[in-house]
């Protein structure tokens, strides 16, 4: 550090946590997760918490600060997606009912495991199982869709689809029935409520915004087109993040200085990630999502077996690479759009 003279300006004191932090690292984490969150519709708790911990935050502050940052970042992304017409607010509001009850039950389960003294390992292994399940669904879906395309089986407006479990679930006609105009389907109101309740329990139990679990559920179980699933999920993450931020503020475990520094990076990153969804094909988004989930799962296993540095390097390396991939999609797509406009004018 001293090779460039006095580097003390690169460090910032965090008054609530009582630690000194390398602030460009905070901006970088915020920017990367803004890009990734805006693109996938994930809150990004699985990436930010280890990053903050590596920078020097005690774990409780890392989790609390992460949740507050997620709420703010998701607000930026939701507003951007709303402009593109990617948010089904009616569906999001119906799902909030299940999410809130679910988060509370998940949190109570954590308290019980904490009293039993087994919380760390149980949470990590539950996480691994669900990440494995999600990555299997994403890649199996892609495999099925590719096979259908080979045999010339299209699926109308949605293009070629792999997993279509939502078609079976839409046949359940328990009243009240609701039509979701933006997402383009009608189903029993109990379907999104039950799905959000289950994903809410997992979100409360695993200490995440829930986007990692809710986005695949919106696509495969509820039947949302990918871009609507991303926007609606971000709206949900924003609400559950605000709720989480409120509870952690009461516990005095949120470092507001770090939240604002990270949101500076996230505000820019979220714009890039959201614009990139305009140029990405549905399966481009899903495959990148599947790879991110697999890397996250491997990093948790490494952490469980005591390879903390390898775990952190894998997560931060994955963040950087996927961030660059998304930025490439945006720049290539925007350049192509400009070329097409020039040709149309010419």
N, C-alpha and C positions, 0 to 999 in steps of 0.2 A: 504493500500500500504506500510506503514512504517514498518509493521511487518517483512519485509525482509530487513530492513536497508534502505539505500538511493536508491530510485527507479527512480531518475531523468534520469538515462540512458535509461529508457523505453520511454522517451518522446523526441520528435524531433520538432525543430522550423521550421515552413513553411514560408520562407521569403516573398513570393508573397502574400499569404493570410493573413500573420501577426498573425498566431495562432500557439499554441503548441499542438501537436497531439501524442496520444499513438500509436507508430509505429508498435508494434506487431499486433494491430487491423487492420492496413492497410495491413500487410502481409497476415493475415487470410482472409480478404475480397478478396484480390487478388487471393489467392490460391483457395478458395471456388468457386469464379466466374469462375476461369480458368477451374476447374473440370467440373462445370455445363455447361459452354459455349462450351467446347470441346466435351461434350457428346450430348447436345441438338442442338448445332449450334446457340445458342442465344447469343447476345452481353451481356446481363445482366444488362442494365441500370436501370431496374425496381428494382434491388436488391442493386446495388452499391450506387446510389445517396442517399437513406435513410441512409445507413450505414455510409457514409462519413459525412452526416449531423449530425448524432448522435455523431460521434467522435469529432465534433466541427467545421467542415467547414461551412462557410456561404453557402446558397443554390446555388448561382450562381457559386461559386467555386466547389461545389460538382458536379454539372451538367457538367461543363467544364472539370474538372479533370477526371470524369467518362468517358466522350466521348474519351479523349486522351488515357486513359487506355484500353478502348474497342478496339481501333484501333490497339494498340500494341499487346494485347492478341490475337486478331483475326488473326494477322499475324503469330503468333506462331502456333495456331491451324490449320490455313489454310495450312501451310507448312507440318505439321504432316499428315493431311488428304490427302494432295496431294501425299504423299508417299504411302498411302493405296489405291490410285486411286479413292478417294471419291469426287474429285472436277471436275465438268464439266465447264472448263474455258470458253468455247464457249458460254454456256448458261449464265454464270455469266456476261460476257462482254456485251451480248445483253441486259440483264436486267439492267445494269448500266445506260443505256440511259434513261429508264423510271424512275429509282430511283432518279437520280439527278434532273430532272424536278419536280418530285413529292415532294422531300424534300424542294425545293425552294418555291413551292406553299403552302405547310404545314406551313413553317416558316412565310410566308406573312399573312396567316390566323391568326397565333398567334399574330403578330404585330397588326392586326386589333382588335382582342379581347382585347388585352392589352390596346389599346386606349379607348375601350368601358368599361374597368374596370371589365370584367367578366372572365378573362383568367383562373384563378385558378380552380374554380368550373366546368367550361365547360370542361376543359381538363380532370379533374378527372372523370367526369361522362361519357365522350366519352370513356375513358380508360376502365371503368367498363363494359360498353356495349360490347366493342370489346373483352375483356377478357372472358366475359360470352359466347359470340358467339364462340370463339376459343375453350373453354373448352367443350361447347356443341358438337362442331364438332368432337373433339377428342374422347369423351365418346360415342357419337352416332355411330361413325365409329367403335369403339371397339365392341359395342353391335351388330352391323350389321355383323361384321366379325365372331363373336362367333356364331351367328345364322346360318350363311352360313356354318361354319365348322360342326355344328351339323347335317346339312342336306347334308354334303359331297360335298359341292360346292367349289372346288378349283379355283384358278385364275392363273393357269399355273406357270410361272417362279417366279411370285411375291408372291406365297402362297395365303392365303385367304385375301381378301380385303373387307372393308366395303364400305366407300364412294368412288365412282368412277366417280365423276363429270368431271374429265379430259377427260374421253372417249368421252363424248358429245362435249367438247370444242375442242378436236382434229379433230372433223368432220368439223370444220370451216376451209375452204381451201383458205383463202385470201392470195394471194402472197405478198412477197416472202415466199416460204415454206423452212423450215430449218430442217436438221437432226442433232440431238444431240447424238453423238455416246456414250459417257460415260453414259448419262442418259437413253439411249436406246429408243428414240422415235423421230418421225417426226411431226412437227406442223407448223402452220403459225407463222412467226417471231413476228406478232402482239400480240399473246397470252402472251408470257413472258414480252413483252414491256408494255402492258396494265396492267397486274397483278403487275409488279414492279412499275409502275407509281402510281397506287392506294395505294400499301403498302408504297411507298415513301412519298406520301402526309400524310399518317397516321404517318410515322416515323418522318417527319418534324414537324407535329402538336403535337405529343405526346412527342417529345424530346428524342426518343430512337433510337438505331441503326437500328431497323426494323426487327431484327431476330425473335422476338416474333410473328410477323404477317407474315413474309415472309416464314418461314419454313412450317407452315400448308398450305400456298398458293402453295408452290412448290410441296407438296405431293398431295393435293386434287384437285387443279385447273390446274397445269401444268403436273402432272403425274410422278414426280421424285420418284424413290425408296428412302426409308427413309435415308439410309446411304449417298447417293449422295446428297439428299436435305440438310443434315447437313453440308457437306463439301462445297457445292456451296453457301449456305447461309452465311457461315463464310467468304467466299471470298467477298461476297457482303457487309457484316457487316464491314469488314476491309476497303473497299473502302469508304463507307458512313461515317465510323468513322473517317477516315483521313480527309475527307471533313469537318466534324463537328469540329474536332480538330483544323483545320486551321482557321475556323471562330471564335471559342472561343479564340484562341491565339491572334487574332487581337483585341479582346475585353479585353485582359489581365485577363482572368478568368480561367487560367489553372495553377495548382500548380505542376510544373515539378518534384519536389522532391518526392511528394506523388505518382506521376505516376510511377517513377522508383522503389520506394519501393514496390508498388502493383504489378508491373510487375515481380518482383523477385518471389513472391508467385504464380502469374498467369502462369509464364513459366513452373513451376513444375506441377501445377494443370491442365493446358491445355493438357500436355502429358498424364496424368492419364485418364482424361475425354475422350480423343481421342482414346486411346488404349481400353478403356471400351466398345466403340461402336462396336468393333470387336466381343465381346462376348455377346452383348445384342440382344435379338430378337426384331424385328421392333416394336411390340406392347408393349414390356417392356419399350422402349424409350418413346413411345407415351403416355402411361398411366402416367408415372412419370412426363412427360411434362404437361399433363392435370391437375394433382394435384398441380404442381408448379404454374400454371396459376390461378387456383381457389384460392389458398392461397394469391397470389398477389392481386387478385381482392378484397378479403375480407379486406386485409390490407389497400387498397386505400379507401374503404368505411369507415373504422375505422378512417383513417386520416381526411377524409372529415368532420366527425362528432366530431373531436377534441380529439380522443383517440390516440395521437401521440405515446406514449410509447408502448401501446398494438400493434399498427400498426408496429412499429419497431421490437418488440419482435417476432411477427408472421413472418415477412419477414426474419429476421436473423435466427430464429428457422428452417424455411423451408429450407433456404440455407444449414444449417448444416446437417439436416436429409437427404436431397437429395444427398448431397456431400458424406455422409457415405454410402448411398445405391449404388451410382455409384462406389465408391472404392471397395465395397463388390463384385459387378459384375466383376470388373477387376481382383481382387485377386482370386476369385473362378474360373473364366474363365481361367486365366493363369495357375493355379494349375492343372485344368483338362487337359489343353493342354500339360503340362509337363508329366502328367501321361500317356496320349495317346501316346506321343512320346516314352516314356520308353517301353511301351507295344509293340509298332511297332518295336523297336530295338531289344527287347527281343525275 
